Amino acid sequence: MEMVKSYKEDHVVNCYETDMFQVLRPFSLLNYAQEMAYRHSTLQGFGYDDLIGRNLGWVLSRVYADIIKAPKWKDKISIETWHKGQDRLFSVRDFIIRDVNTGEALIKMTTSWLIINFESRRIHRFERVVDENADVEDYILHEDAVRSPAYKIEMPENPVHADSHMVKYSDVDFNRHVNNAKYIEWSMDRILDDIPEGSSLKSFCINFNHEAVLGDRISFFKAVKDVEKDGTGERHIFMDGCKDDMQNFTVEMVYA
């Protein structure tokens, strides 16, 4: 079987995928990425349907997105993804979103995944899920959308409790845990008063640490840090989501 090393689709941004300013929401971006990862991995022979019968599945661990120019309602974009190789036990998958008309890069993103055995909860190595008659390199495209893998977020000291949320039906996907895109949506719902006037989201990083399921109560803790970078002010807004003493996720959003 000939390997499809990268996978691309065109898409027109729908109104329900944007915010009050007609700009693509990060929630929608992560949903794009999740679906594209599924479609490409299926073409390569290690998608959801290929693994679930072996009690295996892909679990998203980290995301970093560099937003160069956010797409808007009605924009025609292309979304391309590829498996970039391994970073220790993580499988790294990159994405790039372009303006179809100009070819301009709009968003560059890198994601880190683990293959988990759902019964034992142990990590399964990537080379054990590909065709045993193929070379692992046949599945990999050594190109960078983002040079470094998504980083581990260091939450500032003494974050402030924002509020809490009970996980509801609309938060949960068919794996029976909170969909990964919901975490950035939860975070952005709680930072409106902290966003500097006239600024826009330039990047975000998410660490997914422990799953949350229906009925869990998640407490949110927020911190804000202003920094200077290349003579320009940036506001870094952090959000920590915890159940009891367990950290479910951490988000860092950068506005400038």
SULDA-V187254 format. One line per field, one symbol per residue. phi: phi as a letter, one per 30 degrees, with the letter a starting at -180 (. if undefined). psi: psi as a letter, one per 30 degrees, with the letter a starting at -180 (. if undefined). Layout:
phi->???
psi->???
This chain:
phi->.ddcdbbbbcacddddcccdcicedeededdeddddddddddddjbdeddcddcicadbdcbbbbccdaddbeidcbcbbbadckcbhddccbcbbcbdddciddcbcbbbbbbccddddicdcdeddcdedccdeddcccdbcdbdcdecddcdedhdcdcabbddceddccddibddedddddedddcbedcdddicbdcaabbcccbdbbejdccccbbbbbcbcbhibdbccccbccbchccddabbbccca
psi->kkkjflkkklkkklefglafggkkkeeeeeeeeeeeeeeeeeefghaefeeefghllkkkelkkkjjejkllkfkjlkkkllkfakjbfkkkklkkklkeefgkkekkkkkklkjkjfefglkkkeffflkfglkefffkjikkekeklklkkjkllhlkkdalkkkleffkaffglkkeffeeeeeffggeffkkkfllkfllkkkjeklklkfkjkkkkkkkkklkjhgkkkkjkkkkkkjbgkjelkkkkkk.
